[in-house]
Amino acid sequence: MHNPTAQLVKMANQIGSFFQAQTPNDSVAARQAIAGHLKSFWAPSMRRQLIGELDAGGAGDLMPIVASAVRSHRDKLVGAAQPQP
């Protein structure tokens, strides 16, 4: 059976690896950058799906720093979409 969240986890981990490498001595900055990237470049539905899976105890393959970024910036990630001009 195909897990539709698996691809999101893979992409989120790639983002996490990139930002963790960019800020190896500052996990706060890495978590902020990860959350900022998800907010800027992922569709709201993708963010909701990843958060839902994490809340349900899934997404076990998610890197700890990515899971932490999602949890600590949850409000920013699930906030209402800004209206487009």
PyMOL Python script that loads the backbone (N, CA, C, O; Angstrom):
from pymol import cmd

cmd.read_pdbstr("""\
ATOM      1  N   MET A   1       0.840  -1.182   0.000  1.00  0.00           N
ATOM      2  CA  MET A   1       0.000   0.000   0.000  1.00  0.00           C
ATOM      3  C   MET A   1       0.890   1.252   0.000  1.00  0.00           C
ATOM      4  O   MET A   1       1.868   1.332   0.743  1.00  0.00           O
ATOM      5  N   HIS A   2       0.538   2.202  -0.827  1.00  0.00           N
ATOM      6  CA  HIS A   2       1.320   3.428  -0.972  1.00  0.00           C
ATOM      7  C   HIS A   2       0.919   4.440   0.096  1.00  0.00           C
ATOM      8  O   HIS A   2      -0.265   4.714   0.292  1.00  0.00           O
ATOM      9  N   ASN A   3       1.907   4.987   0.777  1.00  0.00           N
ATOM     10  CA  ASN A   3       1.667   6.018   1.779  1.00  0.00           C
ATOM     11  C   ASN A   3       1.862   7.376   1.115  1.00  0.00           C
ATOM     12  O   ASN A   3       2.986   7.735   0.764  1.00  0.00           O
ATOM     13  N   PRO A   4       0.771   8.142   0.937  1.00  0.00           N
ATOM     14  CA  PRO A   4       0.900   9.428   0.238  1.00  0.00           C
ATOM     15  C   PRO A   4       1.758  10.437   0.983  1.00  0.00           C
ATOM     16  O   PRO A   4       2.233  11.403   0.387  1.00  0.00           O
ATOM     17  N   THR A   5       1.960  10.231   2.255  1.00  0.00           N
ATOM     18  CA  THR A   5       2.768  11.166   3.036  1.00  0.00           C
ATOM     19  C   THR A   5       4.257  10.875   2.894  1.00  0.00           C
ATOM     20  O   THR A   5       5.084  11.728   3.216  1.00  0.00           O
ATOM     21  N   ALA A   6       4.604   9.706   2.426  1.00  0.00           N
ATOM     22  CA  ALA A   6       6.017   9.320   2.329  1.00  0.00           C
ATOM     23  C   ALA A   6       6.809  10.300   1.470  1.00  0.00           C
ATOM     24  O   ALA A   6       7.942  10.636   1.818  1.00  0.00           O
ATOM     25  N   GLN A   7       6.252  10.761   0.372  1.00  0.00           N
ATOM     26  CA  GLN A   7       6.952  11.706  -0.489  1.00  0.00           C
ATOM     27  C   GLN A   7       7.131  13.051   0.218  1.00  0.00           C
ATOM     28  O   GLN A   7       8.168  13.699   0.077  1.00  0.00           O
ATOM     29  N   LEU A   8       6.119  13.464   0.975  1.00  0.00           N
ATOM     30  CA  LEU A   8       6.239  14.715   1.728  1.00  0.00           C
ATOM     31  C   LEU A   8       7.332  14.613   2.779  1.00  0.00           C
ATOM     32  O   LEU A   8       8.105  15.552   2.970  1.00  0.00           O
ATOM     33  N   VAL A   9       7.399  13.479   3.460  1.00  0.00           N
ATOM     34  CA  VAL A   9       8.442  13.257   4.467  1.00  0.00           C
ATOM     35  C   VAL A   9       9.818  13.304   3.805  1.00  0.00           C
ATOM     36  O   VAL A   9      10.750  13.905   4.338  1.00  0.00           O
ATOM     37  N   LYS A  10       9.933  12.675   2.657  1.00  0.00           N
ATOM     38  CA  LYS A  10      11.211  12.672   1.938  1.00  0.00           C
ATOM     39  C   LYS A  10      11.618  14.101   1.577  1.00  0.00           C
ATOM     40  O   LYS A  10      12.767  14.488   1.788  1.00  0.00           O
ATOM     41  N   MET A  11      10.695  14.877   1.042  1.00  0.00           N
ATOM     42  CA  MET A  11      11.004  16.250   0.665  1.00  0.00           C
ATOM     43  C   MET A  11      11.335  17.098   1.890  1.00  0.00           C
ATOM     44  O   MET A  11      12.278  17.889   1.863  1.00  0.00           O
ATOM     45  N   ALA A  12      10.566  16.936   2.958  1.00  0.00           N
ATOM     46  CA  ALA A  12      10.813  17.697   4.182  1.00  0.00           C
ATOM     47  C   ALA A  12      12.190  17.369   4.747  1.00  0.00           C
ATOM     48  O   ALA A  12      12.887  18.255   5.242  1.00  0.00           O
ATOM     49  N   ASN A  13      12.584  16.104   4.676  1.00  0.00           N
ATOM     50  CA  ASN A  13      13.906  15.713   5.166  1.00  0.00           C
ATOM     51  C   ASN A  13      15.023  16.306   4.309  1.00  0.00           C
ATOM     52  O   ASN A  13      16.084  16.654   4.828  1.00  0.00           O
ATOM     53  N   GLN A  14      14.794  16.421   3.013  1.00  0.00           N
ATOM     54  CA  GLN A  14      15.786  17.055   2.148  1.00  0.00           C
ATOM     55  C   GLN A  14      15.959  18.523   2.532  1.00  0.00           C
ATOM     56  O   GLN A  14      17.078  19.032   2.598  1.00  0.00           O
ATOM     57  N   ILE A  15      14.849  19.187   2.782  1.00  0.00           N
ATOM     58  CA  ILE A  15      14.883  20.584   3.227  1.00  0.00           C
ATOM     59  C   ILE A  15      15.614  20.674   4.565  1.00  0.00           C
ATOM     60  O   ILE A  15      16.465  21.542   4.761  1.00  0.00           O
ATOM     61  N   GLY A  16      15.276  19.775   5.475  1.00  0.00           N
ATOM     62  CA  GLY A  16      15.916  19.750   6.786  1.00  0.00           C
ATOM     63  C   GLY A  16      17.416  19.527   6.693  1.00  0.00           C
ATOM     64  O   GLY A  16      18.184  20.189   7.391  1.00  0.00           O
ATOM     65  N   SER A  17      17.840  18.607   5.845  1.00  0.00           N
ATOM     66  CA  SER A  17      19.273  18.342   5.678  1.00  0.00           C
ATOM     67  C   SER A  17      19.997  19.575   5.160  1.00  0.00           C
ATOM     68  O   SER A  17      21.091  19.904   5.620  1.00  0.00           O
ATOM     69  N   PHE A  18      19.382  20.251   4.203  1.00  0.00           N
ATOM     70  CA  PHE A  18      19.995  21.450   3.644  1.00  0.00           C
ATOM     71  C   PHE A  18      20.185  22.523   4.708  1.00  0.00           C
ATOM     72  O   PHE A  18      21.287  23.040   4.886  1.00  0.00           O
ATOM     73  N   PHE A  19      19.110  22.856   5.412  1.00  0.00           N
ATOM     74  CA  PHE A  19      19.197  23.945   6.385  1.00  0.00           C
ATOM     75  C   PHE A  19      20.012  23.573   7.616  1.00  0.00           C
ATOM     76  O   PHE A  19      20.638  24.440   8.227  1.00  0.00           O
ATOM     77  N   GLN A  20      20.013  22.314   7.983  1.00  0.00           N
ATOM     78  CA  GLN A  20      20.840  21.882   9.107  1.00  0.00           C
ATOM     79  C   GLN A  20      22.323  22.023   8.735  1.00  0.00           C
ATOM     80  O   GLN A  20      23.141  22.393   9.576  1.00  0.00           O
ATOM     81  N   ALA A  21      22.664  21.729   7.483  1.00  0.00           N
ATOM     82  CA  ALA A  21      24.046  21.880   7.030  1.00  0.00           C
ATOM     83  C   ALA A  21      24.445  23.355   6.938  1.00  0.00           C
ATOM     84  O   ALA A  21      25.604  23.705   7.160  1.00  0.00           O
ATOM     85  N   GLN A  22      23.482  24.212   6.610  1.00  0.00           N
ATOM     86  CA  GLN A  22      23.766  25.641   6.491  1.00  0.00           C
ATOM     87  C   GLN A  22      23.995  26.303   7.848  1.00  0.00           C
ATOM     88  O   GLN A  22      24.735  27.281   7.959  1.00  0.00           O
ATOM     89  N   THR A  23      23.356  25.760   8.866  1.00  0.00           N
ATOM     90  CA  THR A  23      23.458  26.345  10.211  1.00  0.00           C
ATOM     91  C   THR A  23      23.782  25.244  11.223  1.00  0.00           C
ATOM     92  O   THR A  23      22.990  24.987  12.130  1.00  0.00           O
ATOM     93  N   PRO A  24      24.944  24.591  11.077  1.00  0.00           N
ATOM     94  CA  PRO A  24      25.238  23.429  11.928  1.00  0.00           C
ATOM     95  C   PRO A  24      25.336  23.740  13.415  1.00  0.00           C
ATOM     96  O   PRO A  24      25.145  22.847  14.241  1.00  0.00           O
ATOM     97  N   ASN A  25      25.623  24.964  13.767  1.00  0.00           N
ATOM     98  CA  ASN A  25      25.771  25.301  15.180  1.00  0.00           C
ATOM     99  C   ASN A  25      24.584  26.073  15.734  1.00  0.00           C
ATOM    100  O   ASN A  25      24.651  26.592  16.848  1.00  0.00           O
ATOM    101  N   ASP A  26      23.517  26.155  14.985  1.00  0.00           N
ATOM    102  CA  ASP A  26      22.358  26.932  15.419  1.00  0.00           C
ATOM    103  C   ASP A  26      21.069  26.226  15.007  1.00  0.00           C
ATOM    104  O   ASP A  26      20.511  26.488  13.942  1.00  0.00           O
ATOM    105  N   SER A  27      20.611  25.328  15.871  1.00  0.00           N
ATOM    106  CA  SER A  27      19.412  24.562  15.532  1.00  0.00           C
ATOM    107  C   SER A  27      18.166  25.447  15.508  1.00  0.00           C
ATOM    108  O   SER A  27      17.209  25.131  14.801  1.00  0.00           O
ATOM    109  N   VAL A  28      18.155  26.542  16.259  1.00  0.00           N
ATOM    110  CA  VAL A  28      17.013  27.458  16.244  1.00  0.00           C
ATOM    111  C   VAL A  28      16.884  28.079  14.857  1.00  0.00           C
ATOM    112  O   VAL A  28      15.792  28.135  14.292  1.00  0.00           O
ATOM    113  N   ALA A  29      18.009  28.544  14.315  1.00  0.00           N
ATOM    114  CA  ALA A  29      17.995  29.129  12.973  1.00  0.00           C
ATOM    115  C   ALA A  29      17.599  28.096  11.933  1.00  0.00           C
ATOM    116  O   ALA A  29      16.867  28.411  10.994  1.00  0.00           O
ATOM    117  N   ALA A  30      18.072  26.872  12.086  1.00  0.00           N
ATOM    118  CA  ALA A  30      17.722  25.808  11.139  1.00  0.00           C
ATOM    119  C   ALA A  30      16.221  25.530  11.180  1.00  0.00           C
ATOM    120  O   ALA A  30      15.584  25.397  10.135  1.00  0.00           O
ATOM    121  N   ARG A  31      15.654  25.441  12.389  1.00  0.00           N
ATOM    122  CA  ARG A  31      14.211  25.185  12.506  1.00  0.00           C
ATOM    123  C   ARG A  31      13.405  26.335  11.906  1.00  0.00           C
ATOM    124  O   ARG A  31      12.393  26.107  11.242  1.00  0.00           O
ATOM    125  N   GLN A  32      13.850  27.566  12.136  1.00  0.00           N
ATOM    126  CA  GLN A  32      13.149  28.716  11.556  1.00  0.00           C
ATOM    127  C   GLN A  32      13.221  28.684  10.031  1.00  0.00           C
ATOM    128  O   GLN A  32      12.234  28.971   9.354  1.00  0.00           O
ATOM    129  N   ALA A  33      14.383  28.337   9.495  1.00  0.00           N
ATOM    130  CA  ALA A  33      14.555  28.279   8.045  1.00  0.00           C
ATOM    131  C   ALA A  33      13.716  27.161   7.433  1.00  0.00           C
ATOM    132  O   ALA A  33      13.124  27.337   6.368  1.00  0.00           O
ATOM    133  N   ILE A  34      13.665  26.029   8.097  1.00  0.00           N
ATOM    134  CA  ILE A  34      12.854  24.910   7.604  1.00  0.00           C
ATOM    135  C   ILE A  34      11.392  25.317   7.566  1.00  0.00           C
ATOM    136  O   ILE A  34      10.721  25.136   6.550  1.00  0.00           O
ATOM    137  N   ALA A  35      10.897  25.861   8.660  1.00  0.00           N
ATOM    138  CA  ALA A  35       9.497  26.279   8.708  1.00  0.00           C
ATOM    139  C   ALA A  35       9.212  27.370   7.679  1.00  0.00           C
ATOM    140  O   ALA A  35       8.164  27.358   7.034  1.00  0.00           O
ATOM    141  N   GLY A  36      10.138  28.305   7.528  1.00  0.00           N
ATOM    142  CA  GLY A  36       9.959  29.367   6.551  1.00  0.00           C
ATOM    143  C   GLY A  36       9.885  28.829   5.140  1.00  0.00           C
ATOM    144  O   GLY A  36       9.081  29.295   4.333  1.00  0.00           O
ATOM    145  N   HIS A  37      10.718  27.850   4.838  1.00  0.00           N
ATOM    146  CA  HIS A  37      10.690  27.236   3.508  1.00  0.00           C
ATOM    147  C   HIS A  37       9.364  26.517   3.273  1.00  0.00           C
ATOM    148  O   HIS A  37       8.749  26.663   2.217  1.00  0.00           O
ATOM    149  N   LEU A  38       8.932  25.743   4.259  1.00  0.00           N
ATOM    150  CA  LEU A  38       7.650  25.033   4.110  1.00  0.00           C
ATOM    151  C   LEU A  38       6.508  26.016   3.909  1.00  0.00           C
ATOM    152  O   LEU A  38       5.625  25.783   3.083  1.00  0.00           O
ATOM    153  N   LYS A  39       6.518  27.103   4.651  1.00  0.00           N
ATOM    154  CA  LYS A  39       5.461  28.111   4.542  1.00  0.00           C
ATOM    155  C   LYS A  39       5.488  28.791   3.172  1.00  0.00           C
ATOM    156  O   LYS A  39       4.441  29.037   2.575  1.00  0.00           O
ATOM    157  N   SER A  40       6.679  29.088   2.687  1.00  0.00           N
ATOM    158  CA  SER A  40       6.804  29.825   1.430  1.00  0.00           C
ATOM    159  C   SER A  40       6.582  28.976   0.183  1.00  0.00           C
ATOM    160  O   SER A  40       6.040  29.461  -0.811  1.00  0.00           O
ATOM    161  N   PHE A  41       6.995  27.723   0.229  1.00  0.00           N
ATOM    162  CA  PHE A  41       7.022  26.939  -0.998  1.00  0.00           C
ATOM    163  C   PHE A  41       6.096  25.726  -1.034  1.00  0.00           C
ATOM    164  O   PHE A  41       5.908  25.129  -2.094  1.00  0.00           O
ATOM    165  N   TRP A  42       5.524  25.360   0.086  1.00  0.00           N
ATOM    166  CA  TRP A  42       4.596  24.227   0.093  1.00  0.00           C
ATOM    167  C   TRP A  42       3.168  24.740   0.103  1.00  0.00           C
ATOM    168  O   TRP A  42       2.857  25.738   0.753  1.00  0.00           O
ATOM    169  N   ALA A  43       2.313  24.053  -0.615  1.00  0.00           N
ATOM    170  CA  ALA A  43       0.890  24.375  -0.606  1.00  0.00           C
ATOM    171  C   ALA A  43       0.332  24.103   0.797  1.00  0.00           C
ATOM    172  O   ALA A  43       0.802  23.202   1.493  1.00  0.00           O
ATOM    173  N   PRO A  44      -0.669  24.884   1.202  1.00  0.00           N
ATOM    174  CA  PRO A  44      -1.275  24.642   2.515  1.00  0.00           C
ATOM    175  C   PRO A  44      -1.719  23.189   2.707  1.00  0.00           C
ATOM    176  O   PRO A  44      -1.601  22.640   3.803  1.00  0.00           O
ATOM    177  N   SER A  45      -2.221  22.580   1.653  1.00  0.00           N
ATOM    178  CA  SER A  45      -2.674  21.186   1.769  1.00  0.00           C
ATOM    179  C   SER A  45      -1.506  20.247   2.076  1.00  0.00           C
ATOM    180  O   SER A  45      -1.672  19.272   2.810  1.00  0.00           O
ATOM    181  N   MET A  46      -0.343  20.531   1.526  1.00  0.00           N
ATOM    182  CA  MET A  46       0.833  19.706   1.799  1.00  0.00           C
ATOM    183  C   MET A  46       1.260  19.857   3.256  1.00  0.00           C
ATOM    184  O   MET A  46       1.585  18.875   3.924  1.00  0.00           O
ATOM    185  N   ARG A  47       1.255  21.100   3.741  1.00  0.00           N
ATOM    186  CA  ARG A  47       1.623  21.338   5.140  1.00  0.00           C
ATOM    187  C   ARG A  47       0.632  20.669   6.079  1.00  0.00           C
ATOM    188  O   ARG A  47       1.033  20.042   7.060  1.00  0.00           O
ATOM    189  N   ARG A  48      -0.663  20.795   5.788  1.00  0.00           N
ATOM    190  CA  ARG A  48      -1.688  20.157   6.639  1.00  0.00           C
ATOM    191  C   ARG A  48      -1.531  18.640   6.648  1.00  0.00           C
ATOM    192  O   ARG A  48      -1.684  18.003   7.690  1.00  0.00           O
ATOM    193  N   GLN A  49      -1.229  18.069   5.501  1.00  0.00           N
ATOM    194  CA  GLN A  49      -1.064  16.613   5.425  1.00  0.00           C
ATOM    195  C   GLN A  49       0.126  16.161   6.269  1.00  0.00           C
ATOM    196  O   GLN A  49       0.026  15.175   6.998  1.00  0.00           O
ATOM    197  N   LEU A  50       1.242  16.867   6.178  1.00  0.00           N
ATOM    198  CA  LEU A  50       2.417  16.503   6.968  1.00  0.00           C
ATOM    199  C   LEU A  50       2.146  16.671   8.458  1.00  0.00           C
ATOM    200  O   LEU A  50       2.500  15.801   9.253  1.00  0.00           O
ATOM    201  N   ILE A  51       1.524  17.774   8.839  1.00  0.00           N
ATOM    202  CA  ILE A  51       1.198  18.016  10.249  1.00  0.00           C
ATOM    203  C   ILE A  51       0.215  16.972  10.762  1.00  0.00           C
ATOM    204  O   ILE A  51       0.364  16.473  11.878  1.00  0.00           O
ATOM    205  N   GLY A  52      -0.781  16.643   9.961  1.00  0.00           N
ATOM    206  CA  GLY A  52      -1.755  15.621  10.349  1.00  0.00           C
ATOM    207  C   GLY A  52      -1.105  14.277  10.590  1.00  0.00           C
ATOM    208  O   GLY A  52      -1.432  13.581  11.552  1.00  0.00           O
ATOM    209  N   GLU A  53      -0.191  13.917   9.723  1.00  0.00           N
ATOM    210  CA  GLU A  53       0.517  12.646   9.883  1.00  0.00           C
ATOM    211  C   GLU A  53       1.384  12.670  11.137  1.00  0.00           C
ATOM    212  O   GLU A  53       1.440  11.686  11.875  1.00  0.00           O
ATOM    213  N   LEU A  54       2.052  13.782  11.377  1.00  0.00           N
ATOM    214  CA  LEU A  54       2.876  13.924  12.574  1.00  0.00           C
ATOM    215  C   LEU A  54       2.011  13.852  13.833  1.00  0.00           C
ATOM    216  O   LEU A  54       2.380  13.186  14.801  1.00  0.00           O
ATOM    217  N   ASP A  55       0.873  14.528  13.823  1.00  0.00           N
ATOM    218  CA  ASP A  55      -0.047  14.502  14.971  1.00  0.00           C
ATOM    219  C   ASP A  55      -0.596  13.107  15.240  1.00  0.00           C
ATOM    220  O   ASP A  55      -0.862  12.743  16.386  1.00  0.00           O
ATOM    221  N   ALA A  56      -0.762  12.337  14.181  1.00  0.00           N
ATOM    222  CA  ALA A  56      -1.324  10.993  14.314  1.00  0.00           C
ATOM    223  C   ALA A  56      -0.270   9.967  14.734  1.00  0.00           C
ATOM    224  O   ALA A  56      -0.565   8.779  14.861  1.00  0.00           O
ATOM    225  N   GLY A  57       0.953  10.436  14.947  1.00  0.00           N
ATOM    226  CA  GLY A  57       2.012   9.517  15.355  1.00  0.00           C
ATOM    227  C   GLY A  57       2.727   8.893  14.185  1.00  0.00           C
ATOM    228  O   GLY A  57       3.582   8.026  14.365  1.00  0.00           O
ATOM    229  N   GLY A  58       2.387   9.323  12.992  1.00  0.00           N
ATOM    230  CA  GLY A  58       3.057   8.814  11.799  1.00  0.00           C
ATOM    231  C   GLY A  58       4.282   9.649  11.495  1.00  0.00           C
ATOM    232  O   GLY A  58       4.821  10.321  12.374  1.00  0.00           O
ATOM    233  N   ALA A  59       4.711   9.607  10.275  1.00  0.00           N
ATOM    234  CA  ALA A  59       5.881  10.359   9.817  1.00  0.00           C
ATOM    235  C   ALA A  59       7.103   9.999  10.648  1.00  0.00           C
ATOM    236  O   ALA A  59       7.915  10.866  10.970  1.00  0.00           O
ATOM    237  N   GLY A  60       7.237   8.720  10.996  1.00  0.00           N
ATOM    238  CA  GLY A  60       8.345   8.263  11.823  1.00  0.00           C
ATOM    239  C   GLY A  60       9.704   8.450  11.188  1.00  0.00           C
ATOM    240  O   GLY A  60      10.718   8.472  11.886  1.00  0.00           O
ATOM    241  N   ASP A  61       9.739   8.585   9.872  1.00  0.00           N
ATOM    242  CA  ASP A  61      11.011   8.779   9.187  1.00  0.00           C
ATOM    243  C   ASP A  61      11.415  10.244   9.107  1.00  0.00           C
ATOM    244  O   ASP A  61      12.464  10.572   8.551  1.00  0.00           O
ATOM    245  N   LEU A  62      10.589  11.123   9.660  1.00  0.00           N
ATOM    246  CA  LEU A  62      10.887  12.550   9.633  1.00  0.00           C
ATOM    247  C   LEU A  62      12.084  12.840  10.540  1.00  0.00           C
ATOM    248  O   LEU A  62      12.129  12.391  11.685  1.00  0.00           O
ATOM    249  N   MET A  63      13.047  13.591  10.018  1.00  0.00           N
ATOM    250  CA  MET A  63      14.216  13.959  10.821  1.00  0.00           C
ATOM    251  C   MET A  63      13.758  14.690  12.075  1.00  0.00           C
ATOM    252  O   MET A  63      12.799  15.460  12.020  1.00  0.00           O
ATOM    253  N   PRO A  64      14.424  14.465  13.200  1.00  0.00           N
ATOM    254  CA  PRO A  64      14.023  15.146  14.432  1.00  0.00           C
ATOM    255  C   PRO A  64      13.982  16.666  14.303  1.00  0.00           C
ATOM    256  O   PRO A  64      13.084  17.303  14.854  1.00  0.00           O
ATOM    257  N   ILE A  65      14.934  17.259  13.590  1.00  0.00           N
ATOM    258  CA  ILE A  65      14.944  18.719  13.467  1.00  0.00           C
ATOM    259  C   ILE A  65      13.747  19.210  12.643  1.00  0.00           C
ATOM    260  O   ILE A  65      13.224  20.295  12.893  1.00  0.00           O
ATOM    261  N   VAL A  66      13.321  18.416  11.669  1.00  0.00           N
ATOM    262  CA  VAL A  66      12.158  18.790  10.862  1.00  0.00           C
ATOM    263  C   VAL A  66      10.892  18.669  11.704  1.00  0.00           C
ATOM    264  O   VAL A  66      10.045  19.562  11.688  1.00  0.00           O
ATOM    265  N   ALA A  67      10.766  17.572  12.436  1.00  0.00           N
ATOM    266  CA  ALA A  67       9.601  17.400  13.313  1.00  0.00           C
ATOM    267  C   ALA A  67       9.543  18.538  14.327  1.00  0.00           C
ATOM    268  O   ALA A  67       8.470  19.075  14.598  1.00  0.00           O
ATOM    269  N   SER A  68      10.688  18.903  14.884  1.00  0.00           N
ATOM    270  CA  SER A  68      10.739  19.996  15.844  1.00  0.00           C
ATOM    271  C   SER A  68      10.354  21.315  15.190  1.00  0.00           C
ATOM    272  O   SER A  68       9.636  22.116  15.788  1.00  0.00           O
ATOM    273  N   ALA A  69      10.821  21.547  13.973  1.00  0.00           N
ATOM    274  CA  ALA A  69      10.481  22.782  13.254  1.00  0.00           C
ATOM    275  C   ALA A  69       8.980  22.872  13.005  1.00  0.00           C
ATOM    276  O   ALA A  69       8.374  23.930  13.177  1.00  0.00           O
ATOM    277  N   VAL A  70       8.394  21.765  12.603  1.00  0.00           N
ATOM    278  CA  VAL A  70       6.958  21.745  12.332  1.00  0.00           C
ATOM    279  C   VAL A  70       6.178  21.983  13.624  1.00  0.00           C
ATOM    280  O   VAL A  70       5.224  22.760  13.643  1.00  0.00           O
ATOM    281  N   ARG A  71       6.579  21.323  14.684  1.00  0.00           N
ATOM    282  CA  ARG A  71       5.865  21.497  15.962  1.00  0.00           C
ATOM    283  C   ARG A  71       6.021  22.912  16.519  1.00  0.00           C
ATOM    284  O   ARG A  71       5.049  23.508  16.983  1.00  0.00           O
ATOM    285  N   SER A  72       7.232  23.445  16.475  1.00  0.00           N
ATOM    286  CA  SER A  72       7.459  24.744  17.096  1.00  0.00           C
ATOM    287  C   SER A  72       6.936  25.912  16.262  1.00  0.00           C
ATOM    288  O   SER A  72       6.755  27.013  16.782  1.00  0.00           O
ATOM    289  N   HIS A  73       6.697  25.683  14.990  1.00  0.00           N
ATOM    290  CA  HIS A  73       6.183  26.740  14.114  1.00  0.00           C
ATOM    291  C   HIS A  73       4.821  26.367  13.532  1.00  0.00           C
ATOM    292  O   HIS A  73       4.432  26.855  12.470  1.00  0.00           O
ATOM    293  N   ARG A  74       4.114  25.509  14.231  1.00  0.00           N
ATOM    294  CA  ARG A  74       2.832  24.997  13.759  1.00  0.00           C
ATOM    295  C   ARG A  74       1.851  26.107  13.388  1.00  0.00           C
ATOM    296  O   ARG A  74       1.236  26.057  12.323  1.00  0.00           O
ATOM    297  N   ASP A  75       1.701  27.112  14.260  1.00  0.00           N
ATOM    298  CA  ASP A  75       0.741  28.181  13.991  1.00  0.00           C
ATOM    299  C   ASP A  75       1.054  28.898  12.683  1.00  0.00           C
ATOM    300  O   ASP A  75       0.152  29.228  11.912  1.00  0.00           O
ATOM    301  N   LYS A  76       2.319  29.130  12.447  1.00  0.00           N
ATOM    302  CA  LYS A  76       2.753  29.782  11.207  1.00  0.00           C
ATOM    303  C   LYS A  76       2.438  28.908   9.991  1.00  0.00           C
ATOM    304  O   LYS A  76       2.071  29.418   8.933  1.00  0.00           O
ATOM    305  N   LEU A  77       2.583  27.600  10.147  1.00  0.00           N
ATOM    306  CA  LEU A  77       2.407  26.683   9.026  1.00  0.00           C
ATOM    307  C   LEU A  77       0.952  26.395   8.689  1.00  0.00           C
ATOM    308  O   LEU A  77       0.635  26.119   7.532  1.00  0.00           O
ATOM    309  N   VAL A  78       0.063  26.454   9.671  1.00  0.00           N
ATOM    310  CA  VAL A  78      -1.343  26.146   9.405  1.00  0.00           C
ATOM    311  C   VAL A  78      -2.216  27.388   9.369  1.00  0.00           C
ATOM    312  O   VAL A  78      -3.427  27.294   9.172  1.00  0.00           O
ATOM    313  N   GLY A  79      -1.605  28.552   9.561  1.00  0.00           N
ATOM    314  CA  GLY A  79      -2.365  29.799   9.536  1.00  0.00           C
ATOM    315  C   GLY A  79      -3.100  29.964   8.217  1.00  0.00           C
ATOM    316  O   GLY A  79      -2.765  29.348   7.205  1.00  0.00           O
ATOM    317  N   ALA A  80      -4.101  30.806   8.266  1.00  0.00           N
ATOM    318  CA  ALA A  80      -4.899  31.068   7.068  1.00  0.00           C
ATOM    319  C   ALA A  80      -4.018  31.613   5.962  1.00  0.00           C
ATOM    320  O   ALA A  80      -3.102  32.398   6.206  1.00  0.00           O
ATOM    321  N   ALA A  81      -4.302  31.193   4.769  1.00  0.00           N
ATOM    322  CA  ALA A  81      -3.547  31.678   3.603  1.00  0.00           C
ATOM    323  C   ALA A  81      -3.816  33.167   3.419  1.00  0.00           C
ATOM    324  O   ALA A  81      -4.927  33.650   3.641  1.00  0.00           O
ATOM    325  N   GLN A  82      -2.784  33.872   3.012  1.00  0.00           N
ATOM    326  CA  GLN A  82      -2.932  35.292   2.743  1.00  0.00           C
ATOM    327  C   GLN A  82      -3.641  35.474   1.405  1.00  0.00           C
ATOM    328  O   GLN A  82      -3.317  34.780   0.441  1.00  0.00           O
ATOM    329  N   PRO A  83      -4.597  36.389   1.328  1.00  0.00           N
ATOM    330  CA  PRO A  83      -5.276  36.614   0.061  1.00  0.00           C
ATOM    331  C   PRO A  83      -4.309  37.160  -0.980  1.00  0.00           C
ATOM    332  O   PRO A  83      -3.460  37.997  -0.675  1.00  0.00           O
ATOM    333  N   GLN A  84      -4.444  36.686  -2.190  1.00  0.00           N
ATOM    334  CA  GLN A  84      -3.590  37.135  -3.278  1.00  0.00           C
ATOM    335  C   GLN A  84      -4.176  38.388  -3.899  1.00  0.00           C
ATOM    336  O   GLN A  84      -5.386  38.461  -4.113  1.00  0.00           O
ATOM    337  N   PRO A  85      -3.334  39.387  -4.197  1.00  0.00           N
ATOM    338  CA  PRO A  85      -3.839  40.627  -4.808  1.00  0.00           C
ATOM    339  C   PRO A  85      -4.310  40.406  -6.223  1.00  0.00           C
ATOM    340  O   PRO A  85      -4.763  41.346  -6.877  1.00  0.00           O
TER     341      PRO A  85
END
""", "prot")
cmd.dss("prot")
cmd.show_as("cartoon", "prot")
cmd.util.cbc("prot")
cmd.orient("prot")
